């Protein structure tokens, strides 16, 4: 009898353990309870995050999840992510990152989940990659070990969402089209002559935006948003990296913008992080007539203006010494990382599957882009029609959707469908996009080198030293406190002394 009791108790304990184990596999909490996920978000002051956005609340409800957001200013985001991954004090999910630079080294040293090892848990992302024919694009992002350490955002085809904003009425007045950078200079010079207190060309947010949208027409792209390690360039004809920061292309670029600055045509506040309100005010009051920005911002400029006939438009990239090129883009972009600590959670599988659904499913893709059908838009004869308050917003449809509903935010929208995005714009924007496409003005970003972990650490250290030095010289050249003629050799010597040649050699060896 005692033996039978012991045997029954043992069976009961085994059954209990099986239930507990099953519960653990489902998640730290029962499968029907909300899944809690902590998440990093890169916050743009022009689009401040709100956890009560319609899209956020709808997704939490649909996918039975509670998202605990940690909101980090954009200019501090990379540093915060680096500190977290180095210390191990991480959230469950990190948005808006790639494995370029230091993140690649950290990934190879075990700080990130090799998410490609769990591809069976990301069926939605897999389906979008297959649907858009993007396997080759994604494979370029694999690290030296052949693994993928983040789920990149996906775009079915590149589109021209930001570039030269110029006052159309000023163009018509002077009869000069802004189709070359020389013509842009002439337009600004003519306006300055009639409006001595103006600084015709304004800077949106900071120089990083200005540089990334203008430099390609000079055949280079350096800076914090540059396309190759901040101080290098990519030669599209030779398929190799070059020393962009010390190139003749960069020197000619700086000559042009120093001339604009010296003649009072370029906003002297370029070095500051310019608030949105200041930027809008300068353009709407006539203090400036041109800038780099996004089409949806035009309504916010024109709406409050008291200048009769003031009208802005988005123009294709002007022709520069290297041609007419806007910001280089890939069909993949910053995406989602899983720090290694989250893989220790009992509900890791559920987290990955839920994140995959929330950001990459067709249902979620529509939510992040269009909002909720019946609330933000309706389908009329098979076409998207936004509600009146959105269509008539002075901010424009795109910006109104971002600010009020959380749609179209870079850190969270992971699927970008060109035709769907065009529903937020007018026929003019579609025409500009078509023209830019016909010009071949959007280049592909250069490849990310596949560094091994030791090399990645060396590259990260070199980049920090080189970037610190280059930014000091960059400001000096632009403002004129250093001469592009008499101080250039000293600048080149300093960057070479700090390891530029070695940095370039490593990028080309591992490309």
Number of C-alpha atoms within 10 A of each C-alpha: 6 7 8 9 10 11 12 12 12 12 12 12 12 12 12 12 12 12 12 12 13 12 16 17 18 18 22 16 15 14 15 9 12 16 20 17 17 15 18 23 19 25 21 16 13 13 15 14 20 15 13 12 16 19 22 21 15 16 20 16 12 10 15 16 19 17 17 14 16 13 17 17 14 14 13 11 18 17 11 17 21 15 13 15 21 14 10 14 12 23 21 22 21 21 22 23 21 21 24 19 19 19 23 26 25 18 23 22 14 14 22 25 21 23 19 16 11 13 15 12 20 21 16 20 24 18 14 19 21 11 11 14 12 17 13 9 15 18 12 16 23 20 23 15 12 13 17 24 26 26 27 24 26 26 21 18 14 20 21 25 16 20 24 21 23 25 22 19 16 21 18 10 10 12 10 15 16 22 15 19 18 15 15 21 20 16 24 25 19 16 22 20 10 9 14 13 12 22 27 29 27 26 25 21 21 16 18 17 20 21 21 22 23 25 23 31 24 21 23 28 30 25 23 17 17 24 24 27 28 20 27 25 27 21 14 13 6 8 12 16 22 21 22 25 25 21 17 14 21 22 17 14 22 20 18 16 17 22 16 20 19 14 13 19 25 24 19 15 12 19 15 11 14 16 13 13 11 12 18 21 16 20 27 24 17 20 20 28 28 27 22 23 21 18 23 21 21 24 18 19 22 21 15 13 17 11 11 7 12 19 19 23 17 27 23 24 27 22 22 19 15 13 16 23 25 25 27 18 18 16 19 25 19 20 22 26 25 25 24 20 19 21 16 8 16 17 20 20 19 18 24 21 17 19 21 20 21 25 24 27 21 15 12 23 21 21 25 29 27 28 25 17 14 10 11 20 18 16 11 9 7 7 10 16 18 23 14 11 11 20 19 12 16 19 20 21 23 25 27 22 24 22 18 16 24 28 26 23 21 20 19 23 23 29 25 22 17 14 12 13 15 16 18 22 16 12 10 11 19 16 11 17 20 14 15 20 15 10 14 11 22 21 15 14 18 19 19 20 23 23 24 16 20 11 15 22 19 16 22 18 15 17 22 13 14 22 19 10 15 22 15 10 19 18 16 15 21 23 19 15 11 16 16 20 10 9 13 16 11 10 20 16 12 15 20 16 12 16 17 23 13 14 22 21 14 18 22 13 12 14 15
